Amino acid sequence: MSQGTAPRPSHDVVPLREATRAWFAISLQTFGGPAGQIAVMQRTLVDEKRWIGQQRFLFALSYCTLLPGPEAQQLATYVGWLLNGVRGALVAGVLFVLPGVVALLALSGVYVAYGETTVVRSLFLGLAPAVIAIVLEAVIRVSRKGLGHPALVGLAVASFVALTAFAVPFPAVIAVAAGAGWLLGRLIPDLTRPAKAAAADGPTPLISDDALHSARPSARRSASTLVVGLALWAAPVVAAAVVFGRSSVFVDQGLFFSGAAVITFGGAYAVLAYVAQQAVEVYGWLAPGEMVRGLALAETTPGPLVMVVQFVAFVGAYRSPGDLDPWVAAVVAALVTTWVTFVPSFLFILLGAPYVERLRGNRTLATALTGITAAVVGVIGSLAVFFAVHTLFAGTGRLTSGPLDLEYPVLDTVQWAPLAITVLACALVFWRGWSVLRTLGACALVGVAAGLAGLA
């Protein structure tokens, strides 16, 4: 390794048992969205254990950010592959999501069983406004990181307007942004700037920054990985169609979330803009206000925030169970949705990692990523507006004229209690610098108090 070659993927950089313990410990700390999850992996893998160099870690993160799906979970899968090959990738990726799957499954059950009680409704009175502040903070954080040139600011604004005012399909926005990033990169040489090398403190990492992984791209290996991955991905949806029929909610959800998994770039906040629109307005699985409640639940559990799709599937199947018991249908739907959402992440890493390892510094990838990152700022901003409109106002209207399709709040239906809690959450996040989990906890307590006092 010290001479520039990492071990073969069949050889372990660290013992798999030791790596498994580390990934399990990381999985229990992954609160607060991708920024917090990446920070946990940075501290554990780069700073403390010195298993991987800083620039290798950042390179892997850049590739995962370019992919559709949850970048933090994909980053864990990538680093697991570097450390222990395919076994390490599976262990790291599965452990990263497992605690969140279990926790959110339980919380979704509590929601459908007790969601109309005073205490639970009061709890969401506090959680939903807090999510608005958290999403706003995400807009600012991604803006600072990804909008280093006025042209990128313009791209972010254009993406926001296209989604919010003209209902342009989300995949189209991302595709145009990638092409625009590539074009801007050719016209503006300094559009992207390489990250500065971090000073290395402590012993040399086991996987150094300049080490070249020995796994070489292979057409045979790629074909076998693709065939096995696609078969595993499709298996639960095909089984649901055979057992329950093509028109069952399981098949609808399996196909929808399979599609979402491959077209939703930019992480959890980006995917939610698309899922919220389709789940609420097209399929009717949720009411508008319930989407923000699902995100609030996902924020309080470890693992990727995209896990909120499990909540969507659970509630939607519980209300349309077909011939099954509602609870059985809800659990089956949640597990099928979780499967089709995360299997592509493993496929993208195991299929692409050997190739990506030989594409470091490729400018085409860097400029496309820059364009997508700029568009994601607009996507997250659109999501913040969606949540704010449906949380702070009891009524909305829609203005349509030609390509214009704008949903707006009815101002005299403002809900003062959620508005006050939103102001509190913004103060805690932006003024006091509180963490996501601490802010959610404080706002939840305020919401319960307000609800029990009859102020809601």
C-alpha positions in Angstrom: 0.0 0.0 0.0 2.8 2.4 0.8 4.1 1.9 -2.7 0.8 3.0 -4.3 -1.2 -0.2 -4.6 -4.1 -1.1 -2.3 -4.9 -4.8 -1.5 -7.0 -6.9 -3.8 -10.7 -6.8 -3.0 -10.5 -10.4 -1.8 -8.0 -9.4 0.9 -9.0 -7.5 4.0 -7.3 -4.2 4.8 -8.6 -4.7 8.3 -10.2 -7.8 9.8 -13.8 -8.0 8.7 -15.0 -8.6 12.3 -13.3 -5.4 13.4 -14.7 -3.5 10.5 -18.2 -4.9 11.3 -18.0 -3.6 14.8 -16.9 -0.2 13.5 -19.8 0.0 11.0 -22.3 -1.0 13.7 -21.0 1.7 16.0 -21.2 4.2 13.1 -24.8 3.2 12.3 -26.0 4.1 15.8 -24.6 7.6 15.5 -26.0 8.5 12.0 -28.6 11.1 13.1 -29.1 14.5 11.5 -29.0 13.8 7.8 -26.1 13.2 5.4 -23.9 16.0 6.7 -23.9 14.5 10.2 -23.5 11.0 8.8 -20.5 11.9 6.7 -19.0 13.7 9.7 -19.3 10.6 11.8 -17.5 8.5 9.1 -14.9 11.2 8.7 -14.1 11.2 12.4 -14.1 7.4 12.8 -12.5 6.2 9.6 -10.2 9.1 8.7 -9.3 10.8 11.9 -9.4 8.2 14.6 -8.8 4.8 13.0 -6.7 6.0 10.0 -8.2 3.4 7.8 -8.5 5.7 4.7 -6.8 8.9 3.7 -8.6 12.2 3.6 -8.5 12.7 -0.2 -9.5 9.1 -0.9 -12.5 9.7 1.4 -13.4 13.0 -0.4 -13.0 11.4 -3.8 -15.4 8.6 -2.8 -17.8 11.1 -1.4 -17.7 13.1 -4.7 -18.6 10.0 -6.7 -21.4 9.1 -4.3 -22.9 12.6 -4.5 -23.0 12.3 -8.2 -25.1 9.1 -8.0 -28.9 9.0 -7.4 -29.8 7.8 -3.9 -28.5 8.4 -0.4 -24.9 9.5 -0.7 -23.9 8.8 2.9 -25.0 5.2 2.7 -23.3 4.8 -0.7 -20.2 6.3 0.8 -20.2 3.7 3.6 -20.7 1.0 0.9 -17.8 2.4 -1.1 -15.4 2.6 1.9 -16.5 -0.9 3.0 -15.6 -2.2 -0.5 -12.1 -0.6 -0.3 -11.5 -2.1 3.2 -13.0 -5.6 2.7 -14.2 -6.1 -0.9 -17.7 -7.2 -1.7 -18.2 -8.6 1.8 -17.2 -5.3 3.4 -19.5 -3.3 1.0 -22.5 -5.4 2.0 -21.8 -5.3 5.7 -21.2 -1.5 5.7 -24.2 -0.7 3.5 -26.7 -3.0 5.4 -25.6 -1.9 8.9 -25.8 1.7 7.9 -29.6 1.4 7.2 -30.6 -1.4 9.5 -31.2 0.5 12.8 -33.2 3.1 10.9 -35.4 0.5 9.2 -36.3 -1.1 12.6 -36.9 2.3 14.3 -39.0 3.9 11.6 -41.1 0.7 11.2 -42.0 1.0 14.8 -42.7 4.7 14.6 -44.8 4.3 11.5 -46.9 1.8 13.4 -47.3 4.2 16.3 -48.4 6.9 13.9 -51.1 5.0 12.1 -52.4 3.6 15.5 -52.3 6.7 17.6 -51.8 9.6 15.1 -55.2 11.2 15.9 -54.7 11.2 19.7 -54.0 14.6 21.3 -50.5 13.7 22.4 -49.3 12.5 19.0 -51.0 15.3 17.2 -49.3 17.8 19.6 -46.0 16.0 19.0 -46.2 16.6 15.3 -47.3 20.2 16.0 -43.8 20.7 17.2 -41.9 18.4 14.9 -43.2 19.6 11.5 -42.2 23.3 12.0 -38.8 22.2 13.2 -38.3 20.3 9.9 -38.8 23.6 8.0 -35.9 25.1 9.9 -33.7 22.0 9.2 -34.5 22.1 5.5 -33.7 25.8 5.4 -30.4 25.1 7.1 -29.7 22.5 4.4 -30.3 25.0 1.7 -27.7 27.4 3.2 -25.2 24.6 3.9 -25.3 23.2 0.3 -25.3 26.7 -1.1 -22.1 27.6 0.6 -20.5 24.4 -0.6 -21.8 24.2 -4.1 -22.4 27.8 -5.4 -18.9 29.2 -5.8 -19.7 31.1 -9.0 -22.5 33.4 -10.1 -23.4 31.1 -12.9 -24.1 28.3 -10.4 -26.3 30.7 -8.4 -28.3 31.3 -11.5 -28.6 27.6 -12.2 -29.8 27.0 -8.6 -32.4 29.8 -9.0 -33.6 28.5 -12.3 -34.0 25.0 -10.9 -36.0 26.4 -7.9 -38.3 28.4 -10.2 -38.8 25.5 -12.6 -39.9 23.2 -9.8 -41.9 25.7 -7.8 -43.7 27.8 -10.4 -43.8 25.6 -13.5 -44.0 22.0 -12.2 -41.2 20.9 -14.4 -40.5 17.2 -13.8 -37.7 16.6 -11.4 -35.7 14.2 -13.6 -35.7 16.9 -16.3 -34.3 19.5 -14.0 -31.5 17.2 -12.9 -30.6 16.2 -16.5 -30.5 19.8 -17.7 -28.4 20.7 -14.7 -25.8 18.0 -15.4 -25.6 19.2 -19.0 -25.4 22.9 -18.0 -22.6 22.0 -15.5 -20.6 20.3 -18.2 -21.1 23.3 -20.6 -20.3 25.9 -17.9 -17.1 23.9 -17.1 -15.9 24.3 -20.6 -16.7 28.0 -20.7 -15.5 28.9 -17.2 -12.2 27.2 -16.4 -12.3 27.9 -12.6 -15.9 26.8 -12.2 -14.7 23.9 -10.1 -11.8 24.1 -7.7 -10.1 21.0 -6.4 -10.2 20.5 -2.7 -7.2 21.5 -0.7 -5.2 18.7 0.7 -5.8 18.2 4.3 -2.8 18.1 6.7 -2.2 14.5 7.8 -2.0 14.1 11.6 -1.1 10.7 13.0 0.1 7.6 11.3 -0.2 6.9 7.6 -3.6 5.7 6.7 -4.0 2.0 5.7 -5.5 3.2 2.4 -3.4 6.2 1.4 -4.5 9.0 -0.8 -2.4 7.9 -3.8 -3.0 4.2 -3.5 -4.5 2.6 -6.6 -6.9 -0.2 -5.9 -5.9 -3.4 -7.6 -9.5 -4.3 -8.7 -9.4 -3.6 -12.5 -12.6 -3.0 -14.6 -13.7 -6.3 -16.2 -16.6 -6.7 -18.6 -17.3 -10.2 -17.3 -17.3 -9.1 -13.7 -19.5 -6.1 -14.6 -22.0 -8.2 -16.5 -22.3 -10.7 -13.7 -22.7 -7.9 -11.1 -25.4 -6.3 -13.2 -27.4 -9.5 -13.8 -27.3 -10.5 -10.1 -28.1 -7.0 -8.9 -31.0 -6.5 -11.3 -32.5 -9.9 -10.4 -32.3 -9.1 -6.7 -33.8 -5.6 -7.2 -36.8 -6.9 -9.2 -37.4 -10.0 -7.1 -39.9 -8.6 -4.5 -41.9 -6.6 -7.1 -42.2 -9.7 -9.3 -43.2 -11.8 -6.3 -45.8 -9.2 -5.3 -47.3 -9.2 -8.8 -47.5 -13.0 -8.9 -49.0 -13.3 -5.4 -51.2 -10.2 -5.1 -51.8 -9.2 -8.7 -50.5 -6.3 -10.9 -52.9 -3.8 -9.4 -51.9 -4.3 -5.8 -50.4 -1.4 -3.8 -47.2 -3.4 -3.4 -46.5 -3.5 -7.1 -47.4 0.2 -7.5 -45.1 1.2 -4.7 -42.4 -1.2 -5.7 -42.3 0.2 -9.3 -42.6 3.8 -8.2 -39.8 3.7 -5.6 -37.6 1.6 -7.9 -37.9 4.5 -10.4 -37.3 7.1 -7.7 -34.2 5.3 -6.7 -32.5 5.8 -10.0 -33.7 9.3 -10.9 -33.4 11.2 -7.6 -30.0 12.9 -7.4 -28.8 15.0 -4.6 -29.6 13.0 -1.5 -32.7 12.8 0.8 -33.9 16.3 0.5 -33.9 16.2 -3.2 -35.7 12.9 -3.4 -38.4 14.2 -1.1 -39.4 16.9 -3.5 -40.3 14.3 -6.1 -41.8 11.7 -3.7 -43.9 14.3 -2.0 -45.4 15.4 -5.3 -46.2 11.9 -6.5 -47.2 10.2 -3.3 -49.6 13.1 -2.4 -50.9 14.4 -5.7 -50.7 11.3 -8.0 -51.1 8.2 -5.9 -52.9 9.7 -2.8 -51.0 7.6 -0.3 -50.6 10.5 2.0 -52.1 13.9 2.7 -49.8 16.9 2.1 -49.3 17.5 5.8 -48.3 13.8 6.4 -45.2 14.0 4.2 -43.6 16.5 6.5 -44.6 14.3 9.5 -42.9 11.4 7.9 -39.7 13.5 7.4 -39.9 14.5 11.1 -40.0 10.8 12.1 -37.1 10.0 9.8 -35.1 12.9 11.2 -35.4 11.4 14.7 -34.0 7.9 13.7 -30.5 6.9 12.7 -29.7 6.2 9.0 -30.4 8.0 5.7 -33.3 10.4 5.7 -34.5 8.8 2.5 -35.9 6.2 4.8 -39.0 8.4 4.9 -40.1 6.4 1.8 -40.7 3.5 4.2 -43.1 5.7 6.1 -44.9 6.6 2.9 -45.3 3.0 1.9 -46.4 1.9 5.4 -49.2 4.5 5.6 -50.3 4.1 2.0 -50.6 0.3 2.2 -52.2 0.4 5.7 -55.0 2.5 4.1 -55.3 0.4 1.0 -54.5 -3.1 2.1 -56.5 -5.0 -0.5 -57.5 -8.4 0.9 -54.8 -8.4 3.5 -54.9 -7.4 7.1 -53.9 -3.6 7.2 -50.9 -4.2 9.5 -49.6 -7.1 7.4 -50.0 -5.0 4.2 -48.2 -2.0 5.8 -45.2 -4.1 7.0 -44.9 -5.9 3.6 -45.1 -2.6 1.7 -42.5 -0.9 4.0 -40.0 -3.8 3.6 -40.5 -4.0 -0.2 -40.0 -0.3 -0.6 -36.9 -0.3 1.6 -35.5 -3.1 -0.5 -36.1 -1.5 -3.9 -34.8 1.8 -2.6 -31.4 0.6 -1.3 -30.5 -2.3 -3.6 -29.6 0.1 -6.4 -27.2 1.8 -4.1 -25.2 -1.4 -3.7 -25.4 -2.0 -7.4 -24.0 1.4 -8.3 -21.1 1.0 -6.0 -20.1 -2.6 -6.8 -20.6 -2.0 -10.5 -18.9 1.4 -10.7 -16.2 1.5 -8.1 -13.5 -0.3 -10.1 -14.0 2.1 -12.9 -14.2 5.2 -10.7 -11.0 4.3 -9.0 -9.3 5.0 -12.4 -11.1 8.2 -13.1 -9.8 10.5 -10.4 -9.5 14.1 -11.5 -11.7 13.6 -14.5 -13.1 17.0 -15.4 -16.2 15.8 -17.1 -17.4 14.1 -13.9 -16.4 17.2 -11.8 -18.3 19.7 -13.9 -21.4 17.5 -14.2 -21.4 17.1 -10.4 -21.1 20.9 -10.0 -24.2 21.5 -12.1 -26.2 18.8 -10.2 -25.1 20.3 -6.9 -26.3 23.7 -7.9 -29.6 22.3 -9.0 -30.0 20.5 -5.7 -29.9 23.8 -3.9 -33.0 24.9 -5.9 -34.6 21.5 -5.3 -34.1 21.7 -1.5 -35.5 25.3 -1.6 -38.5 24.0 -3.4 -39.0 21.4 -0.8 -38.8 24.0 2.0 -41.5 26.0 0.3 -43.7 22.9 0.0 -43.4 22.1 3.6 -43.8 25.7 4.8 -47.0 26.2 2.8 -48.6 23.0 4.1 -47.5 23.3 7.7 -48.1 27.0 8.3 -51.3 27.5 6.4 -54.6 25.5 6.6 -55.6 26.4 3.0 -53.9 26.7 -0.4 -54.8 27.8 -3.9 -53.3 27.1 -7.3 -52.5 29.6 -10.1 -52.4 28.0 -13.5 -51.8 29.9 -16.8 -50.0 28.3 -19.7 -46.9 26.7 -18.4 -47.4 28.4 -15.0 -48.5 26.1 -12.2 -48.0 27.7 -8.8 -49.5 26.6 -5.5 -49.8 29.5 -3.0 -51.0 29.8 0.6 -54.2 31.5 1.6 -52.9 34.1 3.9 -55.9 34.3 6.2 -55.6 30.6 7.1 -52.2 31.0 8.8 -51.7 28.7 11.8 -50.1 30.7 14.6 -48.9 27.9 16.8 -46.8 26.2 14.0 -45.6 29.6 12.9 -44.3 30.4 16.4 -42.6 27.0 16.7 -41.0 27.6 13.3 -39.5 30.9 14.5 -38.2 29.0 17.6 -36.7 26.3 15.5 -34.9 28.8 13.3 -33.6 30.6 16.3 -32.2 27.3 17.8 -30.6 26.2 14.5 -29.2 29.5 13.2 -28.7 31.6 16.3 -27.8 29.0 19.0 -26.3 26.4 16.6 -28.2 23.5 18.0 -28.0 20.0 16.4 -30.8 18.5 14.5 -31.8 16.0 17.2 -31.6 18.6 20.0 -33.8 21.1 18.0 -36.4 18.4 17.2 -36.5 17.4 20.8 -37.0 20.9 22.1 -39.7 21.7 19.5 -41.5 18.4 20.2 -41.7 19.3 23.9 -43.1 22.8 23.0 -45.6 21.2 20.6 -46.9 18.8 23.2 -47.2 21.5 25.8 -49.1 23.8 23.4 -51.4 20.9 22.3 -52.2 19.9 25.9 -52.8 23.5 26.8 -55.3 23.8 23.9 -53.3 26.4 22.0 -53.1 24.4 18.8 
